[in-house]
Amino acid sequence: MNDLMTVVDWSRWQFALTAIFHWLFVPLTLGLSVIVAVMESIYLKTKSEEWLSITKFWMKLFAINFAIGVASGIILEFEFGTNWSNYSWFVGDIFGAPLAIEGLFAFFLESTFGAVMFFGWKKVSPRFHLTATWLTAIGASISALWILVANAWMQYPAGMEFDPAQMRNVMVNFWDLFSGIAINKFFHAVFSGWALAGVFVIGVSSWFLMKGRRVDFAIRSIKTGGWIGFIGLMMTLMTGDGSAVEVAKYQPMKLAAMEGLYNGENGTPIVGFGILNPKKEYDNNEDPYLFEISIPKGLSFLARRDFNAFVPGISDIVEGVDATADGEKINTVSYAERIERGKAAQEALRRYDVALKANNTVEQESALKDLKADYPFFGYGYFEDVKEAIPPVGMTFYSFHIMIILGGYFVLFFILALFMAYKKREVLTKSRLAQWIAILSIPLVWICSEAGWIVAEVGRQPWTVQDLLPTKAAISNIASTSVMITFWLFVVIFTILLIAEISIMLNQIKKGSLNK
């Protein structure tokens, strides 16, 4: 058992490492592709050599980032087979479909027209080249769509049913994969990429201003990146609000962890800033916070669009208290009962398997009836204690609030950057404070972006598939030492790749600042 848990923990750390590394590149790819396409559109309309130079400069940075992002994404998909083979078997028919579509359609669209975009300047007409640039940007977003549809299905499994004969889930309705969670997750991720790329463009351009080089180039880049980043951020806030509503419906435990909420109430406040009490558990009377600043009734409105709606906390959900879609308090199935019914579902599956091999149709039907009744709680049967089904509250809470606080900061950042670019150009070109703020905002926007993914993934723990398959039942039958060795190998490889990426980027930025 100890080795099993070691494999689980190390496999989770390895996947988290790969996912975090991969996400360093994805949002910049999504956002910078659109910014480059807009810049080239302006060039084609104006025929300005300055806009051509701007377009080519940012296109080079996009190409560098795109290459590393593809490599890290491939590693992620391999890990489903190497580390998570039980997961791949259990849900492969559903989860594999969007990944296959992404590889066969979106990635080839992105790669094919990306080649034209990078190498076709003098080989195709200007209009065809612009079309290729836009199709590359669209392909990047379509690629993200299928990945995020697959991820959203893990949060809210729909469009499938369990086939006991195969002991795996099979797809019954492909279009059910496009749930509200999937749609909000897709737009939230893509538009957040626009915001991240906007900050990146403003920060790099501010370095040009700090060095007193290519001032017109920098100001035009700030205006373009600023507008796309600001639009992206506004849409990110809107889709984030939609995601909160979906999470409240289908993942109330995640929402409770995001807010450090243990005991719900009608008119639940939302925590704007707080410090959690590390001694708090779901079954003790400790205060959840050491310090907190809350907005009265804010969480009720965020989750249910009703200031007086009931929002369940962690203790409520464990004890079997939830809320209807209208925010009415109801009694449901407690976690203790879910564990019992999950074990009953697993026992019914074993009975079905024995009856199937014995060709006992009567016992098959009886076992199948019991399995269907308790299957919604199948995954809970792997737990021995209700505490195993509670996500890491501290990491979820702090990641969520870091994301929110930085999101508010970047609203002001874009407004001020655009105002100064249009109305206070002299201040922007001479103010070292403004330039340093823009440059230092580059790492902050990545922290904000990564924090969002930590909320999404850590907040749904301990599940790989919500309510159906916990992480400890999803791993491969491999030795823990194998995972440990590959984890540290990945640390070394990813560190080298990241250093190479940053070095090449900085070299291209320095070269670009010297061009006329």
Secondary structure as UniProt FT lines:
FT   HELIX           2..23
FT   TURN            24..25
FT   HELIX           26..46
FT   HELIX           49..82
FT   HELIX           85..101
FT   HELIX           102..106
FT   HELIX           107..119
FT   TURN            121..123
FT   HELIX           126..155
FT   STRAND          160..163
FT   TURN            164..167
FT   STRAND          168..171
FT   HELIX           174..177
FT   HELIX           180..211
FT   HELIX           215..250
FT   HELIX           252..259
FT   STRAND          265..266
FT   STRAND          270..276
FT   TURN            278..279
FT   TURN            282..283
FT   STRAND          289..295
FT   TURN            296..297
FT   HELIX           298..304
FT   TURN            307..308
FT   STRAND          310..311
FT   HELIX           314..319
FT   STRAND          321..323
FT   TURN            325..326
FT   STRAND          329..331
FT   HELIX           335..358
FT   HELIX           361..374
FT   HELIX           375..382
FT   HELIX           386..389
FT   HELIX           393..423
FT   HELIX           425..430
FT   HELIX           432..458
FT   TURN            459..462
FT   STRAND          463..465
FT   TURN            466..468
FT   STRAND          469..470
FT   HELIX           471..473
FT   HELIX           480..514
//
